[in-house]
Amino acid sequence: MDTSIYHSDNENLNKLLDGIVAEMNGYAKAQGITSSLSDTADNPLTDTLSAIIGKVKDYADTQLSHITKLNEIGIALSSEQNLQKLH
């Protein structure tokens, strides 16, 4: 399955998404499912995997934005010299 449509600017997230595809392909093979996860409309595994990858990407992107914002707040707080202002 081509996951490039789900890839983000974050390389670690891309590795995670590619790993999900690899795991699903391995699971399908272990279960004796002969069709691979290809981009065909009639493949239920592809539909399931597309949904999972989309949700993981959305969740990870949201978490990354929260982390970035919290990092900015931490930098701003650490630059404050008067600790009484932080109460």
TANORUR-V60868 format. One record per residue. PSI is psi in radians with two decimals (999 if undefined). OMEGA is omega in degrees with one decimal (999 if undefined). BURIAL is b if it has 9 or more other ideal C-beta (glycine too) atoms within 8 Angstrom, else e. Layout:
# TANORUR-V60868
((PSI & OMEGA & BURIAL) (PSI & OMEGA & BURIAL))
This chain:
# TANORUR-V60868
((2.40 & 179.1 & b) (1.97 & -178.9 & e) (0.09 & -176.2 & b) (-0.44 & 178.8 & e) (-0.31 & -179.9 & e) (-0.14 & -174.4 & b) (2.54 & -179.2 & e) (-3.05 & 177.0 & b) (-0.25 & -177.4 & e) (2.04 & -176.5 & b) (-0.61 & 178.1 & e) (-0.67 & 177.0 & e) (-0.70 & 177.3 & b) (-0.71 & 177.9 & b) (-0.70 & 178.2 & e) (-0.82 & -179.6 & b) (-0.74 & 177.8 & b) (-0.62 & 177.3 & b) (-0.64 & 177.5 & e) (-0.75 & 178.9 & b) (-0.79 & -179.5 & b) (-0.74 & 178.9 & e) (-0.75 & 179.1 & e) (-0.68 & 176.4 & b) (-0.73 & 177.7 & b) (-0.71 & 178.2 & e) (-0.78 & 180.0 & e) (-0.73 & 179.9 & b) (-0.73 & 179.7 & e) (-0.52 & 179.6 & e) (-0.01 & 179.4 & e) (0.30 & 177.5 & e) (2.05 & -172.5 & e) (-0.44 & 179.6 & e) (2.43 & 177.7 & e) (3.02 & 179.2 & e) (1.48 & -179.6 & b) (2.96 & -177.4 & e) (1.09 & 176.3 & e) (2.50 & -175.5 & e) (-0.42 & -175.2 & e) (0.19 & -179.4 & e) (1.91 & -178.6 & b) (-0.51 & 177.2 & e) (-0.69 & 178.8 & b) (-0.74 & 178.7 & b) (-0.78 & 179.8 & e) (-0.82 & -178.9 & e) (-0.69 & 177.6 & b) (-0.74 & 178.8 & b) (-0.76 & -179.4 & e) (-0.84 & -177.8 & b) (-0.73 & 178.5 & b) (-0.75 & -179.5 & b) (-0.71 & 178.5 & e) (-0.75 & 179.9 & b) (-0.82 & 179.9 & b) (-0.78 & 179.9 & e) (-0.81 & -178.2 & e) (-0.72 & 177.9 & b) (-0.69 & 177.9 & b) (-0.78 & 179.7 & e) (-0.68 & 177.6 & e) (-0.67 & 178.5 & b) (-0.65 & 176.3 & e) (-0.76 & 179.9 & e) (-0.75 & 179.0 & e) (-0.78 & 180.0 & e) (-0.76 & 178.6 & e) (-0.61 & 176.0 & e) (-0.76 & 177.5 & e) (-0.72 & 178.1 & e) (-0.76 & 179.4 & e) (-0.71 & 177.7 & e) (-0.76 & 179.9 & e) (-0.74 & -179.7 & e) (-0.64 & -177.6 & e) (-0.33 & 179.4 & e) (-0.17 & -179.6 & e) (2.16 & -178.7 & b) (-0.59 & -178.1 & e) (1.79 & -177.1 & e) (-0.35 & 178.8 & e) (-0.47 & 178.7 & e) (-0.33 & -176.6 & e) (-0.09 & -179.3 & e) (999 & 999 & e))
